[in-house]
Amino acid sequence: MDPIKFGTDGWRDVIAEEFTFANARIVAQAIARYVVRCEDARKGVIIGYDHRFASDGVAAAVAEAVSSSGTPVFLTDKPCPTPAVSLLVKQRGAAGGLMITASHNPYQWNGIKYKASYGSSALPSIVAQIEKDLEVVRKGNVPPVPPQKNLIQPLEPRAPYLDTLEKLVDWTRLKSAKFRFVFDPMHGSATGLLPDLFRRNGVVCDEIRGARDPRFGGVHPEPIEPHIEALRQAVLAGKFDAGLCADGDGDRIGAIDRDGTFVNPHQILALLVWHLAGTRNLPGDIAKTFSVTKLIDKLAAKFGRKLHETPIGFKYICELMLEQNILIGGEESGGIGTNLYIPERDATVSALFLAELMAWHGKSLGELLAVLTAEFGEYHYGRVDLDLKPGQKEKAIAHFSDAKLTRILDLPVVRREDMDGIKLYLDDAGWVMVRASGTENLLRVYSETSEPETTRRILKAVTQIVHNL
């Protein structure tokens, strides 16, 4: 099996198994070849890294590999979030960017994300080009060239990043609201960023789990339950108005209401659509991926905005944002982007807009969600990931695609959609969706209905059907 599988943002694997310094150099050489062939390599490449084990050392090795192509390299002098690299690429007109991170994966993993010259995920066409170069490098058809260390320069990433973000929100409104926040970077590379912005503008913001820990305190650095239990406890203990959270490399957001309730990514996206398209009445369409709540459809209709639905993966939203005026777009995993910034996910930006929304209305996240529920009804979402035997994923997709399957439990299947996986609409109750992972023997099952118990029942029933196949 090929040890290097290049995905949308790049490549990730288990440290010391397939993620090695040697393989990292191979990937860097492939990216450098692409930059020399297809971009203006003279503009240089920016390289950043997160808090994972050996990320700084890998970044230095990758910088040398890229420099050997004659391409200037700007290597960050400290850890930073992935969106900071994306922003710096765009602001400096660089040819591209590399980020040493495995995002929200468990601590055993690391990886290399590639960011294109427009400051976001590489489009499928760019990935295809890099994969061709990767094949050339792996076949050994490229003679070894020594690094040109004189082409590597240090770059301070945090100041220009914070200066840009500071201009996005109304600080007078935020300060006068007198809300108190606590931020949880989950020991990742977004540490200190939100507290810095808040404090310099007179807003109270404490921080937990801010110290670098390559093991992420023993939890997955993904801002969902149960991994953000520490943030819930901090919110309740400190009587904060909200807890805001970022994943390991700072591009996905999570939140806790002041009463300790988890605010899921669908709810966060809905609140931000309401804020930007509604309260602030900013122009532009709305975009969402296939597994995101139908509440976004209702909000888009209310505000007279065109809604774009894409396959799962932020790369599709990014592609739309590059082509059209998309005010805001988001995915089920907490990755949200807006045209007020760059076409990229950013937890810190999303957190700023959530705080501004609270200040605008003088309400907590829970109170704001209650306003949405009163107008649009209840939306209860759930997801389970099933670890299956080889071949079982394919059987499941075939089973739920078959028109002979006419009901789940007591609910009739009224229509199907197959944009990415199979989505079954169940009478007026809601929907259930099954989608196979492209890289693992996992089948993801998603459901959304108007009642939490109905969502639980459907997820349980579909899980049982899959295991019986």
C-alpha positions as CSV (number, residue, x, y, z in Angstrom):
1,M,0.0,0.0,0.0
2,D,1.2,3.5,-0.9
3,P,2.4,5.0,2.4
4,I,1.7,8.6,1.3
5,K,-1.9,9.4,0.4
6,F,-2.4,13.0,-0.5
7,G,-5.8,14.4,0.4
8,T,-7.6,17.7,0.0
9,D,-5.4,19.7,2.4
10,G,-2.4,17.5,2.1
11,W,-1.2,14.3,3.9
12,R,-1.5,13.0,7.4
13,D,-0.5,9.7,9.0
14,V,0.7,8.1,12.2
15,I,4.0,9.5,13.6
16,A,7.0,7.2,13.3
17,E,5.0,4.7,11.2
18,E,4.3,6.5,7.9
19,F,4.7,10.1,9.1
20,T,8.5,10.3,9.1
21,F,11.0,13.0,8.3
22,A,11.9,11.1,5.1
23,N,8.3,11.0,3.9
24,A,7.7,14.6,5.0
25,R,10.7,15.6,2.8
26,I,9.2,13.7,-0.2
27,V,5.9,15.5,0.2
28,A,7.6,18.8,0.5
29,Q,9.7,18.1,-2.7
30,A,6.4,17.3,-4.6
31,I,4.8,20.5,-3.4
32,A,7.9,22.5,-4.4
33,R,7.8,20.9,-7.9
34,Y,4.2,22.0,-8.2
35,V,5.0,25.5,-7.1
36,V,7.9,25.8,-9.5
37,R,5.8,24.5,-12.4
38,C,2.4,26.1,-11.8
39,E,2.9,29.2,-9.5
40,D,5.4,32.1,-9.3
41,A,8.0,30.4,-7.1
42,R,9.9,33.7,-6.7
43,K,7.1,34.8,-4.4
44,G,8.1,32.1,-1.9
45,V,6.4,29.6,0.3
46,I,5.3,30.1,3.9
47,I,5.8,27.3,6.3
48,G,4.1,27.1,9.7
49,Y,3.7,24.4,12.4
50,D,1.5,23.5,15.3
51,H,2.0,22.0,18.8
52,R,2.3,18.4,17.8
53,F,5.3,16.2,18.5
54,A,8.2,17.2,16.4
55,S,6.2,19.6,14.3
56,D,8.9,22.3,14.6
57,G,11.6,19.9,13.5
58,V,9.6,18.6,10.6
59,A,8.9,22.2,9.6
60,A,12.6,23.0,9.5
61,A,13.3,19.8,7.4
62,V,10.5,20.7,5.0
63,A,11.8,24.2,4.7
64,E,15.2,22.8,3.6
65,A,13.5,20.5,1.1
66,V,11.5,23.4,-0.5
67,S,14.6,25.6,-0.5
68,S,16.5,23.0,-2.6
69,S,14.2,23.9,-5.5
70,G,15.4,27.5,-5.4
71,T,12.1,28.7,-3.9
72,P,12.4,31.3,-1.0
73,V,10.9,30.0,2.3
74,F,9.4,32.0,5.1
75,L,9.5,29.8,8.2
76,T,7.4,30.9,11.2
77,D,9.4,31.5,14.3
78,K,6.8,30.0,16.6
79,P,3.7,27.7,16.4
80,C,0.6,29.2,14.9
81,P,-2.9,28.1,13.8
82,T,-3.4,26.9,10.2
83,P,-5.5,30.0,9.2
84,A,-2.6,32.3,10.1
85,V,-0.5,30.5,7.4
86,S,-3.4,30.8,4.9
87,L,-3.8,34.5,5.7
88,L,-0.1,35.2,5.4
89,V,0.0,33.5,2.0
90,K,-2.8,35.8,0.8
91,Q,-1.5,39.0,2.3
92,R,2.1,38.5,1.2
93,G,1.2,37.2,-2.3
94,A,3.1,34.0,-1.6
95,A,3.1,31.1,-4.1
96,G,1.6,28.8,-1.4
97,G,1.9,27.6,2.2
98,L,2.7,24.5,4.1
99,M,1.4,23.8,7.6
100,I,2.8,20.9,9.7
101,T,-0.3,19.6,11.5
102,A,-2.8,16.8,11.7
103,S,-5.6,19.2,12.6
104,H,-8.1,17.5,15.0
105,N,-6.7,14.0,14.7
106,P,-5.4,12.2,17.8
107,Y,-2.0,13.0,19.1
108,Q,-0.4,10.0,17.4
109,W,-0.8,11.7,14.1
110,N,0.9,14.5,12.2
111,G,0.7,15.8,8.7
112,I,1.3,18.5,6.1
113,K,-1.5,20.7,4.8
114,Y,-1.0,22.6,1.6
115,K,-2.5,26.1,1.2
116,A,-2.9,27.6,-2.2
117,S,-2.0,31.1,-3.3
118,Y,-5.5,32.4,-2.6
119,G,-5.2,31.5,1.1
120,S,-7.2,28.3,1.6
121,S,-7.4,24.6,0.8
122,A,-6.1,23.3,-2.5
123,L,-8.8,22.8,-5.2
124,P,-9.1,19.3,-6.6
125,S,-7.3,20.4,-9.8
126,I,-4.3,21.5,-7.7
127,V,-4.3,18.3,-5.6
128,A,-4.2,16.3,-8.9
129,Q,-1.1,18.2,-10.0
130,I,0.7,17.7,-6.7
131,E,-0.1,14.0,-6.8
132,K,1.6,13.7,-10.2
133,D,4.7,15.4,-8.8
134,L,4.5,13.1,-5.8
135,E,4.6,10.1,-8.1
136,V,7.7,11.5,-9.9
137,V,9.5,12.1,-6.6
138,R,8.6,8.7,-5.2
139,K,9.9,6.9,-8.2
140,G,13.3,8.5,-7.6
141,N,13.4,10.3,-10.9
142,V,14.5,13.6,-9.2
143,P,18.2,13.9,-8.5
144,P,19.1,15.0,-4.9
145,V,19.8,18.7,-4.6
146,P,21.3,20.3,-1.5
147,P,19.2,22.8,0.5
148,Q,19.8,26.5,-0.1
149,K,19.6,27.6,3.6
150,N,20.2,31.2,2.6
151,L,16.7,31.2,1.0
152,I,15.1,30.4,4.4
153,Q,14.0,33.4,6.5
154,P,12.1,33.6,9.8
155,L,8.6,35.0,9.9
156,E,6.6,36.2,12.9
157,P,3.0,34.9,12.2
158,R,0.9,36.1,15.1
159,A,1.1,39.9,15.0
160,P,-0.2,40.3,11.3
161,Y,-2.8,37.6,12.0
162,L,-4.2,39.4,15.1
163,D,-4.1,42.8,13.5
164,T,-6.3,41.5,10.6
165,L,-8.8,39.8,12.9
166,E,-9.1,42.8,15.2
167,K,-10.7,44.8,12.3
168,L,-13.6,42.3,11.8
169,V,-15.9,43.2,14.8
170,D,-17.4,46.1,16.7
171,W,-15.3,46.3,19.8
172,T,-17.2,49.2,21.3
173,R,-20.4,47.1,21.3
174,L,-18.5,44.1,22.6
175,K,-16.8,46.0,25.4
176,S,-20.0,47.7,26.5
177,A,-21.9,44.4,26.7
178,K,-19.6,43.4,29.7
179,F,-19.7,39.7,28.8
180,R,-17.0,37.4,30.3
181,F,-15.5,34.6,28.1
182,V,-13.2,31.7,28.6
183,F,-11.3,30.2,25.7
184,D,-10.0,26.6,25.3
185,P,-7.4,26.0,22.6
186,M,-7.2,22.3,23.7
187,H,-3.4,22.6,24.1
188,G,-3.3,23.5,20.4
189,S,-1.6,26.2,18.4
190,A,-4.5,28.8,18.7
191,T,-3.4,29.3,22.3
192,G,-3.4,32.9,23.5
193,L,-5.0,34.4,20.4
194,L,-8.6,35.1,21.4
195,P,-7.6,36.2,24.9
196,D,-5.1,38.6,23.4
197,L,-7.7,40.1,21.1
198,F,-10.3,40.4,23.9
199,R,-8.0,41.8,26.5
200,R,-6.4,44.4,24.3
201,N,-10.0,45.7,23.7
202,G,-11.2,45.6,27.3
203,V,-13.2,42.3,27.2
204,V,-12.7,39.7,29.9
205,C,-11.4,36.4,28.5
206,D,-9.6,33.7,30.5
207,E,-7.9,30.7,29.0
208,I,-7.7,27.0,29.9
209,R,-5.5,24.2,28.4
210,G,-3.3,26.8,26.8
211,A,0.1,25.1,27.5
212,R,1.7,23.2,24.7
213,D,1.1,19.5,25.2
214,P,1.8,17.2,22.2
215,R,-0.6,14.6,23.8
216,F,-3.4,17.2,24.1
217,G,-4.1,16.3,27.7
218,G,-5.2,12.8,26.7
219,V,-8.2,13.8,24.5
220,H,-8.7,14.3,20.8
221,P,-8.1,18.0,20.0
222,E,-11.6,18.2,18.4
223,P,-14.0,20.8,19.8
224,I,-17.0,18.5,20.3
225,E,-18.3,16.4,23.2
226,P,-16.9,14.7,25.2
227,H,-13.5,16.3,24.4
228,I,-14.5,19.8,25.6
229,E,-15.8,18.7,29.1
230,A,-12.9,20.7,30.6
231,L,-14.4,23.8,29.0
232,R,-17.9,23.1,30.3
233,Q,-16.5,22.8,33.8
234,A,-14.5,26.0,33.5
235,V,-17.6,27.9,32.3
236,L,-19.7,26.7,35.2
237,A,-17.0,27.1,37.8
238,G,-16.1,30.7,36.7
239,K,-19.7,31.7,35.9
240,F,-18.6,32.8,32.4
241,D,-21.1,34.0,29.8
242,A,-19.7,31.6,27.2
243,G,-16.9,29.2,26.5
244,L,-15.3,29.2,23.1
245,C,-13.0,26.4,21.8
246,A,-10.7,25.7,18.9
247,D,-9.3,22.4,17.6
248,G,-5.6,21.5,17.5
249,D,-4.7,23.8,14.6
250,G,-7.3,26.5,15.2
251,D,-9.6,26.2,12.2
252,R,-12.7,24.5,13.8
253,I,-14.8,26.0,16.5
254,G,-16.8,24.7,19.5
255,A,-18.8,26.5,22.1
256,I,-20.4,26.1,25.6
257,D,-23.4,28.2,26.8
258,R,-23.2,29.7,30.2
259,D,-25.5,27.0,31.7
260,G,-23.0,24.3,30.5
261,T,-24.9,23.3,27.4
262,F,-22.8,22.2,24.4
263,V,-23.6,24.4,21.3
264,N,-23.0,22.1,18.3
265,P,-21.4,23.2,15.0
266,H,-24.8,23.3,13.2
267,Q,-26.2,25.7,15.8
268,I,-23.0,27.9,15.6
269,L,-23.3,28.1,11.8
270,A,-27.0,29.0,12.2
271,L,-26.3,31.7,14.7
272,L,-23.6,33.2,12.5
273,V,-25.8,33.1,9.4
274,W,-28.5,34.9,11.4
275,H,-25.9,37.4,12.6
276,L,-24.2,38.2,9.3
277,A,-27.1,37.9,6.9
278,G,-29.8,39.0,9.3
279,T,-28.7,41.4,12.0
280,R,-25.8,42.9,10.0
281,N,-27.6,42.4,6.7
282,L,-24.3,41.9,4.8
283,P,-24.6,40.9,1.1
284,G,-23.9,37.5,-0.3
285,D,-25.2,33.9,-0.6
286,I,-25.1,31.1,1.9
287,A,-23.3,27.8,1.5
288,K,-23.4,24.5,3.4
289,T,-22.2,20.9,3.0
290,F,-24.6,18.0,2.5
291,S,-24.7,16.9,6.1
292,V,-25.5,20.3,7.7
293,T,-28.8,21.1,9.4
294,K,-31.9,22.1,7.4
295,L,-32.2,25.1,9.6
296,I,-29.7,26.9,7.3
297,D,-32.2,26.4,4.4
298,K,-34.9,28.2,6.5
299,L,-32.6,31.1,7.4
300,A,-31.4,31.5,3.8
301,A,-35.1,31.7,2.7
302,K,-36.0,34.2,5.4
303,F,-33.2,36.6,4.4
304,G,-33.8,36.1,0.7
305,R,-30.4,34.5,0.1
306,K,-29.5,31.8,-2.4
307,L,-28.4,28.6,-0.7
308,H,-25.7,26.5,-2.2
309,E,-25.3,22.9,-1.0
310,T,-22.0,21.1,-1.7
311,P,-20.5,17.6,-1.1
312,I,-18.8,17.2,2.3
313,G,-15.4,18.9,2.7
314,F,-14.6,22.6,3.0
315,K,-12.7,22.5,-0.3
316,Y,-16.1,22.6,-2.1
317,I,-17.2,25.7,-0.1
318,C,-13.8,27.3,-0.8
319,E,-14.3,26.7,-4.5
320,L,-17.7,28.4,-4.4
321,M,-16.2,31.4,-2.4
322,L,-13.5,31.9,-5.0
323,E,-16.1,31.9,-7.8
324,Q,-19.2,33.7,-6.3
325,N,-20.2,36.1,-3.6
326,I,-20.6,33.7,-0.6
327,L,-21.2,35.6,2.6
328,I,-20.8,32.6,4.8
329,G,-20.3,28.8,4.3
330,G,-19.9,26.0,6.8
331,E,-19.6,22.3,7.3
332,E,-20.8,19.9,10.0
333,S,-17.4,19.6,11.7
334,G,-17.2,23.3,12.8
335,G,-15.3,24.7,9.9
336,I,-16.9,28.0,8.9
337,G,-15.6,30.7,6.5
338,T,-16.8,34.2,5.5
339,N,-16.1,36.6,2.7
340,L,-15.3,39.2,5.3
341,Y,-11.9,37.4,5.7
342,I,-10.3,34.8,3.5
343,P,-12.0,31.7,2.0
344,E,-10.8,29.6,4.9
345,R,-12.1,28.1,8.1
346,D,-11.0,29.9,11.2
347,A,-12.1,29.2,14.8
348,T,-10.9,32.5,16.1
349,V,-12.8,34.5,13.5
350,S,-16.0,32.4,14.2
351,A,-15.5,33.0,18.0
352,L,-15.3,36.8,17.4
353,F,-18.5,36.8,15.4
354,L,-20.3,34.7,18.0
355,A,-19.2,37.1,20.8
356,E,-20.3,40.1,18.6
357,L,-23.7,38.4,18.1
358,M,-24.1,38.0,21.9
359,A,-23.2,41.7,22.5
360,W,-25.5,42.9,19.7
361,H,-28.5,41.3,21.3
362,G,-27.4,41.3,25.0
363,K,-28.2,37.6,25.2
364,S,-26.4,34.3,25.9
365,L,-25.9,31.7,23.2
366,G,-28.7,29.6,24.7
367,E,-31.1,32.6,24.7
368,L,-30.2,33.3,21.1
369,L,-30.9,29.7,20.1
370,A,-34.2,29.9,21.8
371,V,-35.2,32.8,19.6
372,L,-34.3,30.7,16.5
373,T,-36.3,27.7,17.9
374,A,-39.4,29.9,18.6
375,E,-39.4,31.0,14.9
376,F,-38.2,27.9,13.0
377,G,-38.9,24.9,15.3
378,E,-36.5,22.4,16.9
379,Y,-33.7,20.7,15.1
380,H,-31.9,17.8,16.9
381,Y,-28.9,16.4,15.2
382,G,-26.8,13.3,15.9
383,R,-24.0,11.3,14.3
384,V,-22.4,7.9,14.9
385,D,-19.3,6.5,13.2
386,L,-19.4,2.7,12.6
387,D,-16.1,0.8,12.4
388,L,-16.9,-1.9,9.8
389,K,-15.3,-5.0,8.2
390,P,-14.0,-4.6,4.6
391,G,-16.9,-4.6,2.2
392,Q,-19.5,-3.7,4.7
393,K,-19.5,0.0,3.8
394,E,-20.4,-0.8,0.2
395,K,-23.2,-3.2,1.3
396,A,-24.7,-0.4,3.5
397,I,-24.6,2.2,0.8
398,A,-26.3,-0.3,-1.6
399,H,-28.9,-1.2,0.9
400,F,-30.0,2.4,1.7
401,S,-29.9,3.3,-2.0
402,D,-32.3,0.5,-2.9
403,A,-35.8,1.8,-3.7
404,K,-37.2,-1.4,-2.1
405,L,-36.3,0.1,1.3
406,T,-39.4,2.1,1.9
407,R,-39.3,2.9,5.7
408,I,-37.1,3.2,8.7
409,L,-38.9,2.1,11.9
410,D,-42.4,3.5,11.4
411,L,-41.3,6.3,9.2
412,P,-41.8,6.2,5.4
413,V,-39.0,7.1,3.1
414,V,-40.4,9.9,0.9
415,R,-37.3,10.7,-1.2
416,R,-33.6,10.2,-1.5
417,E,-30.6,12.4,-2.4
418,D,-27.1,11.1,-3.3
419,M,-24.9,14.1,-3.6
420,D,-22.4,12.6,-1.1
421,G,-23.5,9.3,0.5
422,I,-27.3,8.6,0.6
423,K,-29.7,10.8,2.4
424,L,-33.2,9.5,3.1
425,Y,-36.1,11.9,4.0
426,L,-38.4,10.3,6.5
427,D,-42.0,11.7,6.0
428,D,-42.1,15.0,7.9
429,A,-39.9,13.8,10.8
430,G,-36.5,14.7,9.2
431,W,-33.7,12.8,7.5
432,V,-31.0,10.2,8.0
433,M,-27.9,9.8,5.9
434,V,-25.2,7.2,5.5
435,R,-21.8,8.1,4.0
436,A,-18.6,5.9,3.7
437,S,-15.3,7.3,4.7
438,G,-12.9,7.6,1.8
439,T,-9.8,6.6,3.9
440,E,-11.0,4.2,6.6
441,N,-13.4,1.3,7.1
442,L,-15.9,3.8,8.7
443,L,-19.5,4.4,7.9
444,R,-20.8,7.7,9.2
445,V,-24.5,7.8,10.0
446,Y,-26.1,11.2,10.4
447,S,-29.7,12.1,11.4
448,E,-31.7,15.3,12.1
449,T,-35.3,15.4,13.3
450,S,-37.5,17.7,15.4
451,E,-37.2,15.6,18.6
452,P,-34.1,14.3,20.3
453,E,-35.6,10.9,21.0
454,T,-36.6,10.4,17.4
455,T,-33.1,11.2,16.2
456,R,-31.7,8.7,18.7
457,R,-34.1,6.0,17.6
458,I,-33.3,6.5,14.0
459,L,-29.5,6.4,14.6
460,K,-30.0,3.2,16.6
461,A,-32.2,1.6,14.0
462,V,-29.9,2.4,11.1
463,T,-26.8,1.2,13.1
464,Q,-28.6,-2.2,13.7
465,I,-29.5,-2.5,10.0
466,V,-25.9,-1.9,9.0
467,H,-24.5,-4.5,11.5
468,N,-27.0,-7.1,10.3
469,L,-25.9,-6.7,6.7
